[in-house]
Amino acid sequence: MKDKLMNGLLMLAAKLQSQRHFSAIRVGLTTLLPITIIGSFCTLFSKMNCLQTRTDLIASIKQDLLQWRKKNILKF
C-alpha cells in the first residue's frame, strides 16, 4: 500500500516537474528566497528597539546605585 502510494506521488511529481509553467514558478521562488529572508531579518532587527532598551536599563541601574549610595547601603 505504501509503495503504491509513493509510486503514484513520484509519477505525479515527475509530470509536474516537466511542465514549464511550474518550473518557472519554482525558479522564481528559489531566486527570491534569499531576498525574502534578508528582508525578514531586517524587519525584525528594525523593530527590536535594542538601543533604547539598553539605555533605559543603564539609566535605571545608575539611578538605583545612586539611591543605595544616599541610603548608605552601598559605599564606594
C-alpha positions in Angstrom: 0.0 0.0 0.0 2.8 2.4 1.0 4.9 1.6 -2.1 1.9 2.1 -4.4 1.1 5.5 -2.9 4.8 6.5 -3.1 5.0 5.4 -6.8 1.8 7.4 -7.6 3.2 10.5 -6.0 6.5 10.2 -7.7 4.8 9.9 -11.1 2.7 13.0 -10.3 5.8 14.9 -9.2 7.6 13.9 -12.4 4.8 15.2 -14.6 4.6 18.5 -12.7 8.4 18.9 -12.9 8.4 18.6 -16.6 5.8 21.4 -17.1 7.5 24.7 -18.0 5.0 26.8 -16.0 5.7 25.0 -12.7 9.4 25.1 -13.5 9.3 28.9 -14.0 7.4 29.3 -10.7 9.9 27.1 -8.9 12.9 29.0 -10.3 11.4 32.4 -9.5 10.6 31.4 -5.9 14.1 29.9 -5.5 15.7 33.1 -6.8 13.7 35.3 -4.5 14.1 33.3 -1.3 17.4 34.8 -0.1 16.0 38.3 -0.7 12.9 37.4 1.3 15.0 36.0 4.2 17.2 39.1 4.3 14.2 41.4 4.3 12.6 39.5 7.1 15.7 39.7 9.3 16.0 43.5 8.5 12.4 44.0 9.6 12.9 42.1 12.8 16.0 44.0 13.7 14.5 47.3 12.9 11.6 46.6 15.3 13.7 45.3 18.2 14.5 48.8 19.6 17.6 47.5 21.4 19.4 50.8 21.8 16.5 52.4 23.7 16.0 49.4 26.0 19.7 49.3 26.8 19.9 53.0 27.5 16.9 52.7 29.8 18.4 49.7 31.6 21.7 51.6 32.2 19.9 54.7 33.5 17.8 52.5 35.8 20.9 50.8 37.2 22.6 54.1 37.7 19.6 55.6 39.5 19.4 52.5 41.8 23.1 52.8 42.6 22.8 56.5 43.5 19.8 55.8 45.7 21.7 53.0 47.5 24.6 55.3 48.0 22.4 58.0 49.6 21.0 55.4 52.0 24.5 54.2 52.9 23.6 50.7 51.6 26.3 50.9 49.0 29.7 52.5 49.9 32.1 53.3 47.1 
